Amino acid sequence: MKRTFRFSLETEPSTATYLIWAVFLLGAVVRVLGLGYQSLWIDEAVSVQSCQQGFMDVVLLKDPTPPLYYVCLYFWIKLFGNGLVAVRSLSAIFGSLTIFAIYGVATRLVNRKTGLLAALLLAVSPINLYLSQMARTYSLLALLSAVSIYLYLKLLGEKKTRAVILYALCNVLLVYSHVFGWFVIIAQNLHFLWRYRLRAITKERWWIYLQIIPAVLFLPWFYRYITQCDDHGWVASAQLLVEFSALGAHLTVGIEESSLSAIVILPVLALLIIKRSRQGFLYVWLLVPILLPLLVTLLVSPIFMARYIYYISIPATILFAQALLQLKWRRAATALALLVFTGCAIHQQTRLNNDPWDQVAAYIQQVRENDEPIVVIKFYETRPLSYYYDRDAFNAPDHEDRLAQGGIFGVEGLDAVKQHAYPALLLITSRMGLEAEADEIEAFYADHYETVSSKTFIIQSGKKHGNSITVRSLRRRGTTAVLQ
């Protein structure tokens, strides 16, 4: 009788080991391939520049993000330099390792078949690919959140000393990667209370002691953050709807356009409702990091930022994988899902998502004459510009002074603009909508300067929102030496 081979994710442990390694290699390759395509954007420039300081300066950095990622990046740059591919490759490693983590979590919660499919979906997931190619803490946060969940599930089954130590250590690292790591721990505690109810307080006191460890060890950084950091977050309340809608789009197709995201989101939500998972913990892990920051934003202070909670794509992916495998036409549905994810990932990879500061720097080198001053609105925009235009100044501890010596000035507000009213200058504006005095600044330049040349660099993913960088060569009208 002729035998036919039929592929199935229902595998023996030895075969599953080979398959998960194959999925890991696939995920690692696709993450590495596009590391240098996108230009370094503002937050990435902050990460890299912060790590140009001494070690203790990095540890004690005045930043709303805890220092774990900065410490990792500091040593990484010492080994491999601060080239674009080098600084992003650390995040690519964290993102690739998350494939193993989601496999472990899904296998323990559901079964090996779901674990393999979830890992495969994550390997080509547009949002996880995006996080893995960004020199920020978010891929590390996603990895540690998945590992923390895995160790939590393991701890429920066996209260061995090794498991307890690893879980406590992982949670300390989790909260030191980002403050939103606390929402993962809160989700675990809600599930633990639901599972054991009053026993969690009366007979499971070891769990309470275990939660005290990350809280106590987090206090030194939290105290320093509250007392010394001026920047406690910049998320405006008016951005809440934008951030919330971006979350839904990014968690599915990784694309901002609402029309395409709606096509994918609605069937996914319907599928998860109809083929509901019996794993209630996954819903706790999915919803707590959304609802709690949303509640804090509405009642206390605006903290909700979509990219802070992209790690919920891990439970969402597991739920999606489980739902696919419950369908009658599971193979066709799985193939279609992989096709959509891969297509969206390719689309995202091949279009310009970040501010094209590399192109801006190259253009300035062409048009700048006689070392004319460069005025950049706002100051933080000088970071990605200097990375491409003046790497020595970017790497210097006295970054601002070195830029000023080279004739590059970052300014904020109309008064600062007037202080830098040179006879001739190159003006660089980006996201003027975030500048409080944008209309006054534009009116000032229109009244006192004439435009010799101008070039605008459009961000493909931001055309809808008007995101662009404009470089204008300006000459002052008349001969007045000082403008009032």
N, C-alpha and C positions, 0 to 999 in steps of 0.2 A: 504493500500500500504506500502510495506516495505521500511523503510528509511535507507539510508547508510550515514555514516559519512565520510566527505571528508575534510582533513586538508587543510587550506588555510591561507596564510599570510594576506589576505584581511580581516582585523578584525575591530571590533568596538573598540573605545578608551579604554573601560574598560578591554576588553580581551587583547589588546595590552600592557596594563600596566603589566598584569600578565606575558605575554610572555617576555617582555624586562627584567623583574626581573629574570625570569628563565634563560635567556641568560647571564645576569650579573653573576648569581651564578655559571653557567657553566664556564664562563671565569675566575672567581675568583678561583675556585677549581683547574683548570688546571694550573693556574699560581703559586699557592701555592705548589702544589704537588712536583715540581722539584726544589724548591729553593736551596736545599742543595746538589744537585747532582754534579754540576760543581764546580771545584776549583775556589777560588778567583783569579782573574787575575790582572795584573799590575794596570790598571786604577781604578779598584774597590779598590785595596789596597791604592791607593793615596786618594780616596774619604774617606775611613774609617780613615786612619791615619791623614788626614787633620782635621777631626772632633774630634781628641783627644786633640786639643788645646783649649784655652779659646775662649769665644764667639766672642770677638772683633777680635781675630786672625783669626777666621773663616770668619768673615765678610770682613776683609781686606786681605784675602788670596791672595798671588801673584800667580795667576793661570789664564790661558787664558779663563777659564769658569767662568761666573758671579756667585755670591755666593748664589743664592736662594736655589738651591738644597743642598748645603753644610749646610746652616742654618737649613733646614728641617731635614737633616740627623743628625746634631748635637743634636737637641732636641730628635730625635728618639732614638739615642744611649743612651742619658741620661735616657730615660725611659726603654729601652729594652736591652741595652748592645750592644756589637759589635760582637756577634756571627754571623756566616755566614747566617743563616736563618733570624735572626733579621734585619741585615742591608739590605738584599735584599727584605724583606717584604714591605718596604716603596715603592719601585718601583712597586711591585705587586699590591699595592693599587692604585697607579696612573694608572697603566695599566688597571686595572679592571674598574675604573671610566671612562676611555676613551670609554668603550662600551656604556655607557649612552650618552656620548658626540657625538659619531658618529651617534647614533640613532636620537638624536635631530637635528643634521645638515641635515642628509639625509631625515628625515621627513619634515623638513621645506623647503628643496630644491626640493624634488621630491614628495614622499608620505610615508605614514606609512608602507606600505608593503616593500618598498625599505629600509626604516630605520631599520626594523626588520632583514631583510636578511643581510644588511651591518653589523649590530651589531653581528649577528651570525658568519659571516665570520671573523670578527675581533677577536671574542672570541677564535677562533682556528687558527688564522693566525700565521704562524711560526715566522715571524719577530717581530710581536708585543708580542708574547709570550717570545721571546728572550730578548727584551728590558725590559719586565716586571720582568725579573729575573736577572737583572744586577744592581749593586749598583752604577749607574751613573745617570746623569740628563736626559737621553733621553726619558724615559717614562713620566717624568714630562713635558718635552718639547712637546711631542705628545699630552698630555692631554690639556695643555694650548693653543696649536695651534687650537685644535678642539673647545674648549670653546670660544676662541677669534672669530673664524669663526661663531659660532652659535650666539654670541652676535652681531656680525657685521650684519648678516642677519636679526636679530630681530630689530636692530637699523634702517635698511632701511625701515621697516614697521611701526615703532613707535618711535618717537624721545622723549620718556619720560625721565625725569630726572634720574630715577633709571637705565634705560637701558644705558644711557650715562655714568653714574658713573661706572657701572659694566664693561662696555667695556673698558674705560680708565684704570681702575685698572687691568683688566685682561691683557692688553697689556704691562703694566709696569712689571707685573710678568712674562710675556712671554719673554721679552727681558732680564730679569734678570735670566731666567733659562738657556738661551744659546743665543749667539749673532746671531745664525742662525734663531732665532725667528723673526728677522727683515724682513726676506724674506716673512714671512706670512703677515706681515703688509704691505709690498710693494705690494704683490698680491692683498690685499684688496683695496689699493689706486689705482692700475691700473684698477681694476674692477669698482671702484667708478667713476674714470675719464671717463671710457668708457660708463658708464651708464648715467652720467649727462653732460659729455662733458664740455663746457664752463661754464655751471651753477655751476660746482663744484668749480669754482674760484670766479664767480661773485655773486651767490645767496646762495651757500652752504658753507659759510665761517665757520660755526660752525664745519664743518668737518676738516678744516685746523687747527682750534684751538685744536680740539680733538687729532690730530696727534702730536701736539707740546708737549703735556703732557709727553708721554713716552720718547720722544727725550730729553727733558730738564732733566727729572729725571734720565736718563741713563748717562748723561754727567759726573757726579762724578766718576762712576766706569770706564768709558771709558778713562777719563783723567789719572786715576791711572794706568790703564792697559798699556797705551801708554808710560807713563813716568817711571814706576817702574818695569814692568814685562819684564824679559829677554826673556821668552818663548812666542813668538807671533805665535806659530803654528809649527808643525813639518812635515807637509805633503809635501813630495818631488814631484817635477814636474813629475819625472819618474814614480810615482805611480798613475798618473791620470787615465790611461787606466785601471789599475787593480781596482781602486776604482769605476770607472764608470761601469765596467762589474759586479762587486760585487753588485752594487746597483740593477741592473735588476734581478739578481738571488735572492737576499734576499727579494725583494718586492713581489716575487711570491711564491717560494717554500722554501726560507730560507736556501738554500743549495748552496755551492760554485761550485760544479761540473758543468761545462759548458754544458755537454751533457744533463743532466737531466733538467737544467734550460731552455735550448733552447726548449725542448719538451713542456714545460709549457708556456714560455713567448710568443712564436710565436702565438699559438692559442688565447691567451689572447689579444694580440695586434690586431690580425685580428678581433676578436669579437668586440673590442672597436671601430674599424674603421667601420666595417659593420653596427653595431648597435649603431651608434653615438648618444651620449647624446645631448639633447638640452640645458643642463645646462652648458653654456660656462664658468661660474665661476669656476666649478670644474677643468677644464683644466688649467685655470690661476693658481689656487691653486696648481695644480700638477706640472706645468712646470716652474714657476718662481723660486722656490727654487732649481731647477736643473740648469737652464740656467744661472742665475745671478752668483752663485758661480763658475760655469764653466768658465764664461767670465772673472771674476776677476782672476781666476787661470791662464788663458792663457795670460792675458794682464798685470796684476799687480803683484800679489803674490799668491803662491799656498795655497788655503784654502779649496779646495774641498775634503771632506771626506764623504764617503757614509753614515756612521752612524749618521752624523750630520743632515741629511735630511730624515731619515726614517719616519718622521711624514707625508711625502707625501703618505705613505701607506693608510692614511685615505681617501683622495679624490680618490685614485686608487681603494680602496675597494668599495666605493660608486658607482663609474663608473662601476665596475665589477658587482655589485649587480643589478644595473639598466639594464645593458646589458643582464644579465641572465634572468631577468624577461620579456624581450622583445622577447625572443626566443619562437618558437612554442612549443618545448619540454622543457619548462622551468623547470618543476619538475625534470626531469631526469638530465638536465644540472646542476641544483642547487645541487642535491644529489651527482653528480660526483665531482663538485667543492669542496663541503664540505668533501668528501672522500679524495680527493687529499690533501687539506689543512691539514686535520687531520693526514693523513698518514705521510706527510712531517714533521709535528710538532712532532709526536711521534719519527720519525727517528732522528730529531734534538735533542730531549730531551734525547735519549738513547745512544748518542755517545759523545765522549769527544771533546768539542769545545774549552775549555780553557786550558791554561798551567797547567799541573797537579802538582802544587806546594805542595799540601798535600801529594802526593806520594813521591815527592822529599824529603820533610822534614822527612817523616817516614824512608826513605832509609838512610839519613844522620845519623839519630839517631842510626841506626843499625851498620853502618860502621865506624863512627868517633871514633878514638882512641886517648887517652891522650889529649883531647881538641885541636887537631891539627887545625891550622888555616883553615878557609874556605874562599876562594877567589872567588868572584862572578863577572862575567863580563856581564852586566854593573851594575852601582850602583843602578839604579831604580829596578833591579831585586831582590834586598835585601828586598824590601817591602813585596811582597807576600810570600817570603821565611820566613821572620821573623814572619809574621802573624801566620804561622803554627809551626815554629820551636822555636821561642822565643817571645811569646805574650807580656811579660813584656817590652822587648826592643821595640817592635812594638808600644806599647801604650805610651812609654815615649816621652816627648817633645824633649829631646836630643837623638833622635833615632839613629843617626849615631854613637855617642860616646858610647852609650850602646851596640850597635852591636860590636864595636871595642873591648870593654872590654870582650865580649864573644868570641872574636876571629873570627868574621865575617867581611869581608872587601869587599866593593863594589869598583871596580876599572874600570877606563876607559882609554884606551890608553896604549902604550907599556911602557912608562916611569913609569906609576903607577904599571904596572905588575912587572917591575924590582924591584920596592921598596918593593914589597911583595913576593920576591923570597925566601921563607922559605925552610928549608931542607926537610920538608914533608908538604903536604897540600892537601886539597880537592878543586878541581877546578870545578866550575859550569859555564857552558856556555849555552847561550840561544840566538837564533837569531843572530849568529855571523855575518850574512850578513849585519846587521845594524852597525857593528863596523868598523870604517874607517881603522883601522890597524889590521884587522882580520888575514891576512896572516902572518904579522910580529909576532903577538902574538902566533899564532900556531907554527911558526918556532922556536920561543924562547923556548917554552915548549918542543918541539921535540928535540932541541939541548941539553938542560940542564936537562931534567927530563926523567924518565922512568915511564911508567904507570903500577901501581900495580893492579888496578882493574878499571872497567869502566861500567857504566850503562846508557843507553839512554832511555828517556821517550818520546814517540812519541805522538803528538797531532793528533787524528784521523781526524779532519777536516782540518788539515794542512799538511798531508803526501805529497800532491801534491807540496807544496811549501817548503818542507824541514823543517818545524817548529818542533823543538824538544828541550829538555833540557838534557844535558849530565853532569853526575857527574863522575869525574875521581879522583882516589886516586893516587897522584904523589909522587915520591921520587927523590931527586936531585942526579944527577950523580956526582961521585967524592966527594971531601970534601971541595971544595971551600966555604968559608964563605960568601963572597959577590960576586954577579955576576954583571958584568959591561955590 
